[in-house]
Amino acid sequence: MARPPRHADFFRIWTPEMAYVLGLWWTDGCMRVKQNTGAYEIEIASNDREHLIHVGDLIGGKYHLRKVAEDGSTFKITFCSREMYRDIEHLGGSPRKSRTIGFPDVPATLLPHFVRGVVDGDGTLAWNGNRPVAQIYSGSPTLLNGLVVAVERATGIPAPTLTANRENWYVKWSTVRAKCVVAWLYTENGGVALPRKAEIAKKFLAWYPKKMPQRGTITEPMRERFAAYIGLRRDVHGATSDDIRAEINYFGDDDKLVQSQFSFE
């Protein structure tokens, strides 16, 4: 079947799909002008070949899919378009961006789609023992600082502290905060997502802490926005819904917020 016509304005019109793909490009993409031909190229790389094809079809038009290295497992799609190149440039993208790229001006309603693209690109959803952890890695502290501040403003989930990791940086949400982050990204604002990470997100949502978290872990905005995801799984032992609401009220006290991650014993 023939591919649809190339949508040169894909990165010019904000949609949930565009915001997601932009987040994916922001972390796993690059742009260049080829010296020998003058062609304007936009690339996105991934180990997930089928998802990469899906992303290419979302953008539309002709693209090239190939392995980055013949003996490797990473693939990339390449679009050749001066218009797309200029549109990404206008949004804040640039060649050789890994350590310098900032956080783009994303419309508030589309922020979770952009952040989901970032997580699917350079993020990790994993377990530390029996505790869920969501992390994002980047060579650019400016990007991560802007992202966690934007997430906090949108959700009330406190911005985690940047941590250096050799030549890169990462941010991490743990336990109930990680659960609320993935609820916001994959459930409340569903859309295009890497299937294997969406499956892990579902498992995060089925997780409950065994003990009461430390005070300040859950903020008042989190309590209001994520009430369905917060609390202890005690109803199976005879606790009433009033008991659980009382615990949620306790979690949301007015103590000063703490930006480090807490874990449950």
C-alpha positions in Angstrom: 0.0 0.0 0.0 1.4 3.4 -0.9 2.4 5.7 1.9 0.3 8.8 2.5 1.5 12.2 1.2 4.3 13.7 3.3 3.0 16.1 6.0 5.6 18.8 5.9 3.7 20.8 8.5 3.6 17.9 11.1 5.7 19.8 13.6 3.9 23.1 12.9 0.5 22.1 14.2 0.1 21.1 17.9 -1.8 17.9 18.4 -1.4 15.1 20.9 0.4 13.0 18.3 2.8 15.9 17.4 3.5 16.6 21.0 4.4 12.9 21.7 6.6 12.6 18.6 8.3 15.9 19.4 9.1 14.5 22.9 10.5 11.4 21.3 12.6 13.4 18.9 13.7 15.7 21.8 15.4 12.8 23.4 16.2 10.2 20.7 16.3 12.4 17.6 18.8 14.5 15.7 18.8 16.9 12.8 21.5 17.8 10.2 22.1 19.4 6.9 24.2 17.0 4.8 27.4 18.7 3.6 27.6 16.7 0.3 24.0 17.2 -0.8 22.5 20.0 1.2 19.6 17.8 2.3 17.8 18.7 5.5 17.4 15.5 7.6 15.4 14.7 10.7 16.0 11.4 12.4 14.6 9.4 15.3 16.3 6.3 16.7 14.9 3.4 18.8 15.4 -0.2 19.6 11.7 -0.8 19.1 11.4 -1.2 15.3 7.6 -1.6 15.1 7.0 1.5 17.3 9.4 3.5 15.1 7.4 2.5 12.0 4.2 3.6 13.8 5.8 7.0 14.6 7.0 7.3 10.9 3.5 6.6 9.7 2.1 9.2 12.1 4.3 11.8 10.6 3.3 10.6 7.2 5.0 10.6 3.8 8.2 8.9 2.7 10.9 8.0 5.2 13.8 5.6 5.3 14.1 2.9 8.0 17.4 1.3 8.6 19.7 -0.1 11.3 22.1 2.4 12.9 24.8 -0.3 12.8 24.6 -3.6 10.9 25.4 -5.7 13.9 23.3 -3.6 16.4 19.7 -3.6 17.5 18.9 0.1 17.1 16.9 1.4 14.2 16.4 4.9 12.9 13.9 6.6 10.6 15.0 9.5 8.5 12.9 12.2 6.9 14.3 14.6 4.4 12.4 17.9 4.7 13.6 21.5 4.9 10.1 22.5 6.3 10.2 20.0 9.1 13.8 21.0 9.9 12.9 24.6 10.2 9.8 23.9 12.3 11.8 21.8 14.8 14.4 24.5 14.8 11.7 27.1 15.6 10.5 25.0 18.5 14.0 25.0 20.0 15.7 22.0 18.4 19.2 22.1 16.9 22.0 19.9 15.6 24.3 18.4 18.3 21.7 19.1 20.9 22.3 16.4 23.5 24.0 18.7 26.1 22.4 22.1 25.2 18.8 21.6 24.4 16.2 23.3 26.6 12.6 22.7 27.5 10.2 23.8 24.7 7.2 25.9 25.1 4.5 23.2 25.1 0.8 24.0 25.4 -0.4 23.0 28.8 -3.1 20.7 27.5 -0.5 18.7 25.5 2.3 18.6 28.1 1.6 15.0 29.2 1.9 13.8 25.6 5.2 15.5 25.2 6.5 14.2 28.5 5.3 10.7 27.6 7.4 10.9 24.4 10.4 11.9 26.5 9.9 9.0 28.9 9.5 6.6 26.0 12.7 8.0 24.5 15.1 8.4 27.4 13.1 7.3 30.4 12.9 4.2 32.5 9.9 2.6 34.3 11.3 0.0 36.7 11.1 -1.6 40.1 13.5 -1.0 43.0 12.6 -4.1 45.0 8.8 -3.8 45.2 8.7 -0.1 44.7 8.0 1.7 41.4 10.5 4.2 40.0 10.2 6.5 37.0 13.4 8.1 35.8 14.4 10.3 32.9 18.0 10.7 31.7 19.6 13.5 29.7 22.9 15.2 28.9 21.1 18.5 29.3 20.3 19.7 32.9 18.4 22.6 31.4 15.9 20.2 29.8 15.4 18.2 32.9 15.0 21.2 35.1 12.4 22.7 32.8 10.6 19.4 32.6 10.2 18.6 36.3 9.1 22.2 37.0 6.4 22.0 34.3 5.3 18.6 35.6 5.0 20.0 39.1 2.9 23.0 38.0 0.6 20.7 36.0 0.2 17.9 38.6 1.3 19.0 42.0 3.9 16.2 42.1 7.0 17.8 43.6 10.0 18.3 41.2 12.7 15.8 42.0 16.3 17.0 42.4 18.7 16.6 39.5 21.3 14.0 40.0 24.6 13.7 38.1 25.4 10.3 36.6 28.9 10.5 35.0 28.6 12.8 32.1 24.8 12.8 32.2 21.9 13.8 34.5 18.7 12.1 35.7 15.6 12.9 37.7 13.6 10.2 39.6 10.1 9.9 41.0 9.7 7.0 43.4 6.8 5.0 45.0 3.5 6.9 45.1 4.9 9.9 43.2 6.0 7.5 40.4 2.5 6.0 40.4 0.9 9.4 40.0 3.3 10.4 37.2 2.5 7.3 35.1 -1.3 7.7 35.9 -1.0 11.3 34.4 1.0 10.2 31.4 -0.5 6.8 30.4 -4.0 6.7 31.9 -5.5 10.2 32.4 -3.9 11.5 29.1 -3.6 8.3 27.0 -2.4 8.3 23.5 0.6 7.1 21.5 2.9 5.2 23.7 5.6 2.6 23.6 3.7 -0.7 24.3 6.3 -2.2 26.7 6.4 0.9 28.8 2.6 1.3 28.8 2.5 -2.3 30.2 4.8 -1.4 33.0 2.7 1.7 33.7 -0.3 -0.6 34.2 1.6 -2.6 36.8 2.6 0.7 38.6 -1.1 1.5 38.9 -1.8 -1.8 40.5 0.8 -1.2 43.2 0.0 0.1 46.7 2.3 0.9 49.5 2.4 -1.4 52.5 3.0 1.3 55.0 2.2 5.0 55.4 4.6 7.2 53.6 6.5 10.0 55.3 4.7 13.3 55.8 5.0 15.6 52.8 5.4 12.8 50.3 1.8 13.5 49.0 1.0 17.1 48.5 -2.5 18.7 48.6 -2.7 19.1 44.8 -1.7 15.4 44.4 -4.4 14.4 46.9 -7.0 16.3 44.9 -5.9 15.2 41.5 -4.9 11.6 42.1 -7.3 10.5 44.8 -8.1 7.3 42.9 -4.4 6.3 43.0 -3.4 7.2 46.5 -3.8 5.2 49.7 -2.9 1.9 51.3 -4.4 -1.4 50.2 -6.1 -2.2 53.4 -9.7 -2.7 52.4 -9.0 -6.5 52.0 -8.1 -6.5 55.8 -11.3 -4.8 56.9 -10.5 -1.2 56.5 -13.4 1.0 55.4 -13.3 3.7 52.8 -13.4 6.2 55.6 -10.2 4.7 57.0 -8.5 5.1 53.7 -9.7 8.7 53.3 -8.4 9.5 56.7 -5.0 8.1 55.7 -5.1 10.2 52.5 -5.9 13.2 54.6 -2.9 12.5 56.8 -0.6 12.1 53.8 -1.5 15.5 52.6 -0.5 17.6 55.6 0.8 21.1 55.1 4.5 20.5 56.1 7.1 21.9 53.9 7.6 19.9 50.7 10.6 17.8 50.4 12.2 17.2 47.0 14.1 14.0 47.7 12.5 10.6 47.1 11.0 8.6 49.9 10.7 4.8 50.0 8.5 2.5 51.9 10.0 -0.1 54.0 
